[in-house]
Amino acid sequence: MRETYYHVSDRITGRVPKGLKRSGQWPTIRKKFLKKNSSCELCLGKTKLQVHHIIPFNIRPDLELVEENLITLCTRKKYGVNCHLLVGHLGNYRSMNINCLEDVLVWREKLLNRSKYALGNDKQYFNFFT
């Protein structure tokens, strides 16, 4: 039943173009991947996880089940960000981000260390205003 939910959910949100079907092995691969990669690569969250295809399977169907083409991203909005939508799809599920892996590293650093960039914490970042 849950597997059917993901197929329908993917179609409704535009993650799977009309007329294209996921492999019957996808639910099993997804489950194994999430067990092995159980936190969001961006915010390190552990809920509302999605397995994102770095190169979308509608472009490269042969990579749909290849682990090196997958990354775990979440939709839980930790820090106010839907990691899957923002970094995986650049804000639109019909878009792809060919720099997904690089962007994850950059944004994880920014999110996890954002307190050092907070206003008032370090005046050196704001000397250009004076």
Secondary structure, DSSP 8 states (H G I E B T S, - for coil): -HHHHHHHHHHHTTSS-TT----TTHHHHHHHHHHHS-S-TTT---SSEEEEESS-TTT-GGGTT-GGGEEEEE-S-GGG--HIIIIIHTT-TT---TTHHHHHHHHHHHHHTGGGGSTTT-GGGGGGG-
